[in-house]
Amino acid sequence: MSQKFDNSDINYVIKTLENFSAKYPELINHNSDDLETRVKISFNKDIIPSIPLTVSDPLVSVILEGYYKIEKKNLEKVAYQHKLSMASENIVGEYLELYISSKTHKNRSWVHCVDSLVKGTDFVKYDNEEWQFLQIKNRYNSENSSSARIRKTFKKEYGIEIKKWFRTNRDGTDNWSVFPDKNLPDKQESKLFSEKDFRNFIFSYLNHLNT
């Protein structure tokens, strides 16, 4: 990743996920690399917005011109800007996970399950002699049916309760104050995160990408 993580933070993530894998081997998504390699690769990978390669439906331009009165000479530019907007929207969730992990790893709290290493969850931590699980979403309506089904399956098959948290509400307000922080009860306000800090984090990360 463009912004360096301390080796102590990386080692904390590796050790935690190794301990988790020993407890729940059936919940690990395996590939050809070992766990330590996968974590280190993820920490060194740049997260870059990717413009969709799908060909736009030509009727979109018809609607833009016919209803929204976009001049014909501007249709191609508007279509490209729409793709840029889609790329930006699609990447916010990854930056959200990166921002949270940049705080919680230093805090020795939630560990990011990088590379989809753990099935069904984005973060895990060992607290009060038990493993805790957390799914995060960017918006109130960004959850798909698969995520909800996974929570039900984990509860039924493993007796595991996966916490769910999302960043923004329908009215545009955020939920940073109720993020399930390290040593705080769920209903006590967290001071570790804020929307302003998240925005600054993204700007800083993108500046690193461009240097």
N, C-alpha and C positions, 0 to 999 in steps of 0.2 A: 504494500500500500504506500502511497506517496507520503503519507505522514507516518513517521517512524513510531513504532511501539517499542517500549523498553524490553530488553531480553527477559527481565524478570516477569513482565506481564505475559510474554509469549510462553515462558516456562510454566507460569500459573495456569494458563489455558490448557496447555498440553497435559500437565499433571492432572488437572481436574477432569478432563475428558477421558484420560486413561483410567482414572478411578471410576468414572461413570460407565465406561465400556466394560470394566470388570464386573460391575453390578448388573448392568443391563446389556449384555452382548447382543441380545435379539433386537435391540432398538438402534443399533448402529447400521448406517447405510455404508456398505463396503464398496471399495473399488480396488484398483491394482496397487495403490500406494498405501503405505502404513499411516497410522494416525498422525504421528509426529510430522511426517512429510507433508501431509494434507494441510495441517495447521500452518506450517511455515510458508507453504506456497500461497495460502490465502492471505497471510499477513504481508506478503510481498507483491500482491496483485493490485494493480490500479483498477479502480471502479470508474469506468468511462461510459457516458451516455452513448447509446447505440441507436442510430437512426433506422427506423423500420425499413426493411427491404421490400415489403409488400407493395404491389402496384395499386395506386389509388383507383377507386371506381370512377370512371369518367363522368358519371351522373352527378357526382359531388360538385364538380365544376358547374354543371347545368343548374343545380340548386343555388350555388353561391351567386351565380350571375343572374338567374331568373328571379329569385326571391330576395336575396340579400343585396342585390344590385352592385356586386363587385365587378369592376370594369374588366373586360376580357383580357386586357394587357396585364392585369395584376393577378389573374387566376393562378398561374404557375407559381408565382412568388408566395401567394397565400397558401397553396397546397404544400409547398416546401416548409413554410413556417409552421403549418399544422403538424408535419412530421417531426419537426424540432420540438414542438410542444409535447407530442406523444412520447418522444425519447426522454424528455426531461421528467415527465410525469411517471414514466415507468421506472426510472432510476431512484426516485425519492425514497422508496422503501429500503433499498440497499444502503443509502446514506443514513437512513434512520437507524438501521442495525449497527452500522459502523460508529455512529455518534454515541449510541448507548454503550456499546462495548468499550469505547475510548474512556468512558467514565467508570463503568462497573469493573473493568479489569484492574484498574488502578486501585479501586475500592475493595478489591478481592470479594466481589459479589457475583452477579450474574456472569456466566461465561457464554460467549457467543458460539453457537454450534455451526461454525464455519463450514463451507462446502457441503451444506445439507447433511452434515455428519451424523446428526441424531434425527431419527424419524419423528415427524409430527410436531417438532417444537423448535423454537428459535434460540432460546437461552435455557441453561440449566444452572443450578447451584446446589451446593451441599450446605445445609443450614439446620441447626438443631438436630443433628444426627439423622437427617433424612434429605432425600433429593427433591428439589422443587423444579417445576417446569413452567415455562412462559412462552406464549405465543404473542407476537406483537403485530399490529396492523397500522397502516398509515392513516386510514380514515375509518369512520364509523361504518361505512358501507363497502369496505374493500375486502371483507371476508367472503371466501367462497364456501360452498357446501362441504368441500373436502376437509377444511379446517375444523368445522363444527363436528363432522363425522369422526375425525381423529380424536377429538376430545372425548367423545362418547365411547369410542373404542378403548382408549387408554383407561378410562374410568371402569369400564366393564371387565376388561381382560387383565389389567395390571393393578387396579385400585388406585391409579394415579390421577390426581386432579391437576389439569393444566390450566394455569391462570391465563387470562386474556386481557390485553391492554391495547387500546388504540389511541393514536395521537390527536386527531381532530374530530370534533363533533359536527353534527348537521349544521349548527349555527355558526361554525367557524372558530369556536373557542377550542382551546387545547386541554389535554389531560395530563400535562407534565406534573402537576402538583400531586397527582394520585398515582404516579408510577410506583410500582412495588419495590421500593428501595431496599438496601441491604438490611439495616437494623430498624426499620420503621414498620409499624402496623399498617395494614393496607389503607386505612382511612386517615392516616396522619400525613400531612403535606410533605412532599419531598422538595428539598432545596438544591438538589444536585443538578437538575435539568431545567431548561426553560426554552421557549420557542425562539427567543432572541439569540440564545447561545447556540441553538441548533442551526439557525440561519448563518451565524458567524462561522460555525464549523464547516458548513458546506462551502461558503465563500473561500475560506482558507484552504480547504481540500482542493477545490477547483484551481485556485491560484498555484498550488503545488503541481498540479497536472500540467499547467501551462508553462512551467519553468524548466 
